Amino acid sequence: MNLNLDWSFFSWELYTQFVLKGLYFSVFLTVVATAGGIALGTVLAMMRLSGKKWLDVPATIYVNGMRSIPLLMVILWFFLLMPASFYALFGEFGREHRAEMSAIITFIAFEAAYFSEIMRAGIQSIPRGQVFAGQALGMSYGQNMQLVILPQAFRNMLPVLLTQTIILFQDTSLVYAIGAYDMLKGFEIAGKNYGRPIESYLAAAATYFVMCYALSWSVKRLHQKIAIIR
């Protein structure tokens, strides 16, 4: 099969005109979803570890429910089912960038379930003796978590958190389904404008590979450094 590939139309101008705008949103979505997902995931993890059934049950249902549904389905459901009045709550940005706003909320809610399990495992990796020591010093549950457990747990799970963030960056390409302008969308528009869609999708795949491989290599190096310090 002869694909008759032609790469002559690729230039820096193509990247600046079509791809960079999408790349900015992909990176922005990754950063915001990671920060929001870790914050919400920490709350969910603490609810599951609280030992109180009225906190544990709803958190467990939320985490298991989100992890049982494909991300693409969550993105589509949220985008299609939420009324326009909901997006108006976020002002002009919400009204004019409905797809992007929907993607941000969906990713935070979905990734929180995965970050929650990472946080829970990290917290459980800290010896119980340190919890009892904090309680013996008169610390409350919140103070014990904030000052003793979470700083150590966060360091233990940092490589896993960063690996999940790389997966999150790859998943941002799914917002293409609701029309948000991410990096893949930029390549798609460039391919249509220049009449070379196959080359554009191949270039998109190569760009995702280079970025994710570089990030994975960096996480591996960080993991080795943390292991040495221990």
N, C-alpha and C positions, 0 to 999 in steps of 0.2 A: 504493500500500500504506500503510495507516494503522497505525503502530506503537503508537499510544496510549501515548506515553511519559508517565510521571508521576515528577517529581523531588522531590515533596513529602516523601518519607521520608528524603532525605539531610540529615544533620545532623552536627555535630561529634562527637556521642555515637557515631554509627555508625562514624566513623573511629577513635575511641579504643577502641571495643569490638571491632572486627573487623579494621581495616586496619593500625593502627599496629604490632601484634604482628608481622604479616607483613612490614611495611616494615623493622622492626628486623632481621629475619632476612635479608631481601634485601640490606640494606646490609652486615650482618656477613659474609654469604657473599661479597659483592663484595670487601670489604677483605681477608679471609683468603685468598681465591683469588688476588687480585692479589699479595699479599705472598709467598705460597707459590709461585705460578706464576713470579714474577720470580726468586726464589731458585733454584728447580729449573731454570728456563729458562736462567739464567746458567751453571749447571753444564753443561747440555746444550750451550750455545753454545761454552763453552770446550773441551768434549770434541771438538766438530766442528772447532774451529780448532787443535787441539793438533798436528795433523800426524801423529798416531799412529793407525794403522789400527784397532788393538784398542779405541780409544776412539771414533774417528770412526764406525765401522760401527754399533755398537749405538745410538749417539745418533741417527744418521740414520734407522735403522729405526723408532725410537720416534717421532721427530718426524713423519716422513712417514706412519707408521701412524695416529697420532692425528689428523692433519690430513685423512686420507682417510675418516674415519668421522664420521657426524653426531653431534653432542653428545648428542642425545636418546637415541640407541642406546647410547652409553657409559653414560649415567645409568641406563637401564633394565637393561643387562647387569650392571653393578656391583651395583645394588640387589637384583636377583633372584638372582644367582649366588653372592654372598658369604654364607657360613653365619653363623648367629647368634653362633657362638663368636668370629668375627672382631670383631664389634661389642662383644662383652664385654670385649675388650682395652682399650677406651676408658672402662671403668668404667660408672657409673650413667648418665651422659649417653648413651653409645653404646648401652646396652641400651634406654633409654626413648625415645630420639630417633633410631631407626635411619635413617629417611628423611633427616633433617637431617645426620647424620654421613656417610651415603653421599654426599649432595650435596657436602659440603665436600671429601671426598677426591677425588671424581670431577672437580670443577671445578679443583682444584689440578693434578691429573695432566693434564687436557685442556688447560688454558690454558697450562701450561708449554711445550707444543709451539709455541704461537703466540708467547709471549714470547721463546722461544729464538731464533726467526727474527728478531725485532725486535732482540734483543741482539746477534746475530751481525752483522746489518747495521750496527748502531751501532759495534761494535768494528772492523769492516772499514773504517768511514769515517775512522778515525784514521790519519794518514800512517804508513807503515812506518818512516820515519826516526825516529819517537819510540820505536818498539820497539827499534830498533838502538841508540839513545842510552841507553835503560835498560840494555840488555845490556852496553854499553860501560862503564857505571858499576858493573857487577858484580851487577846485580839478577837474581834468579831469575825464572822464568816467572810464578810466582804473585805475586811482589813487583811485577813490571812491570805485570801486570794490575790489581792492587789499587791501586797508587799512581799509575800514569801513565795507563793506557788506559781503565779502567772509569769513573773520574770524568768524563773528557771525553766518553766514549761515552754515558754516562747523560744528560748534559745535551743532547746532540744528539738523542737518541731520546725525550726526555721527552714531547713532544706526541703522538708515536705510541703510547707506553705508556699515556697517559691516554685516548686515543681507544679503544684496545683495552679499557681498563677500563670505558668507557661501554658498549661492545658486551657486555662480560661482565655488566654490570648488567642489560641487556635480556635476556640469556640466562638469568638466574636464574629467570625466569618458567617455564622448562622443568621445574623441580623439582616443579611442580604435578603432573606425570605420576606421581610416586612418592608423592604425598600429603604432601610437606613443606609447612609452613605459611609460604608466602611472601606477598608483597603481593597477587599475583593470587588466591591462595587466600582471602585475607581478603575481597576484593571478592566472590568467588564465594559464600562463606558468607553474607555480608550480603545478597546478591541472593536467595538461597534463603530466608533468614529473613523477608525483607520481601515475598517473592513478586514481585520486580522484577529478574530476572536480566539482561535486555537493558540496562536502565539501569546496572546495576552493571558490566557488561563495558565499556560505553561510558565510564563514569567511570574504570575502570581504564586504558583506552587513553589517555584525556586526561591522567591522572596520569603515566603513563610518558612521554608526549610532552613534558609541561611539564618534568619532571625531566631527561630526556635532552637536550632542546633547551638548557636552561639550562647543563648541564654542557658541551655541545658549544661553546656560545658562550664559556664560560670558557676552554676549551682553545684556542680560536681567538685569544682575547685574549693568553693566555700565549705562544702561538707567535709572535705579533707582537712581544711584548716581548723574547723571546729573540732574534728576528731583528734587532731594533734594537741590542741589546747587542753582537751580533757585528759 
